[in-house]
């Protein structure tokens, strides 16, 4: 089984039945294996943390950066400059 599929299984499995109030508020992020794989590939390519969120028809990509120099580095990677 591929690593991303294993991650999906682990995130989708409920933890213990005796969760605290704050633990109940946090929903585990469950995505399709293909989306998780693309998230990992983008994170590797950009050398930063990437989150892909999917809804029914649309999605969102969040790319973390440390400072303006890092943002410029990421821009150059994306734009091919």
C-alpha positions, 0 to 999 in steps of 0.5 A, a space after each residue: 500500500 502506498 504511503 499516502 493511502 496509509 496516511 489517509 487510513 490513519 487520519 480517517 480512523 477514530 482515536 479513542 472514544 473518550 475524547 476531551 472537548 477540545 479534541 472533539 472540535 478538531 476534525 481530522 483532515 481526510 483527503 483523497 489519496 491523489 490529493 494527498 500525493 499532490 500535496 506532498 509533491 508540491 511541498 517537495 518541489 517548493 520546499 515548504 509546507 503545502 495544504 490542499 483543501 477540496 470541496 465538492 467543485 473547488 479547492 484551495 492551495 495554501 503555501 507557507 512561507 517564512 518571509 518576503 525572500 522566501 515568498 519571492 523564492 516560491 514565486 520564482 519556482 512557480 513562475 519558472 523565472 
